[in-house]
């Protein structure tokens, strides 16, 4: 088991390095291919060649790309200094770059935004997992009935409706609608440590908007897995032995049907921790998604690069956790 985990950790480290190298190349080599220096993103559109050359020298953008990448990765571990030619800015480790537009280290920006994204991801994931799996199991057990058809219609609507549309409908109904329906006015971010009740109250609508899409996907997936599992021979054998229906479904059917759910849940949660851009933008939640959206608007390359690498780390870590859980449940996986 230890050797299996070590192999997965080494593979995960390689994936993060490849993602960081490719992302770094897109942002700092791509503009040069089109004949434009990355320095233009730091000095602005109104600039002269002398200013661009000065910024390139001060930020090290005139160095070979491999050396730039090495300095960037080294800064994550040991920290780094940035100079605009007049003053020097200290960026302590872990240094994911420095945003000259916001006058802050990228790590500080991501550290402030992460609790928002974490709160959104954890709350919505619990909602979509419970609702999706529950509806999927009920629909499979009531196959062909009105309950089954109604659940699949709702699931189809959830898959079809984009998050930003669902979020706008929720805001229109429960934040800006009639007074008797205005249950969640002025949705805003409140830290959990300040007021846990207001924290949850202001996140209910974002949770529902985000969970609606995922719950629909999980309901359809769970239903398909349950229908396949309940038709297996060992399920019929357990039923023939006289085991109660509830025990057959919960202990034998559901356990086998939920194994693939572990995989997609871990990966979905890992991806969501990198930022739910649409949900955070609609509800103006200052998380990683909104941070990256505003960085794209202002062409703040260090922030975009930092959030991309951080998001890839979350996905890789989630993948490792899923692999370990699979290896624990099924020892045959360790041999692959």
WOFENLIN-V691748 format. One line per field, one symbol per residue. ss: DSSP state (h for helix, s for strand, l for the rest). phi: phi as a letter, one per 20 degrees, with the letter a starting at -180 (. if undefined). A space follows every 10 residues. Layout:
ss: ???
phi: ???
This chain:
ss: lhhhhhhhhh hhhhhhhhhh hhhhhhhhlh hhhllllllh hhhlllllhh hhhhhhhhhl llllhhhhhh hhhhhhhhls sssllllsss sllllllssl lllsshhhhh hhhhhhhhhh hhhhhhhhhh hhhhhhhhhh hllllhhhhh hhhhhhhhhh llhhhhhhhh hhhhllllhh hlllllllll lllllhhhhh hhhhhhhhhh hhhhhhhhhh hhhhhhhhhl llhhhhhhhh llllhhhhhh hhhhhhhlhh hhhhhhhhhh hhhlllhhhh hhlllllhhh hhhhhhhlll hhhhhhhhhh hhhhhhhhhh hhhhhhhhhl hhhhhl
phi: .fffffffff ffffffffff ffffffeddg gffencegff fdenfebdgf fffffgffem feegffffff ffffffedna dccdndcdde dfffdeocef felbffffff ffefgfffff ffffffffff ffffffffff fdgnefffff ffffffffff efffffffff ffeddceggf deecflfbec gfffbgffgf fedffggfff ffffffffff ffffffffff efffffffff fnfggfffff edfffffegf fgffffffff ffffpegfff ffelefefff fffffffele ggfgffffff ffffffffff fffffffffc gfffee
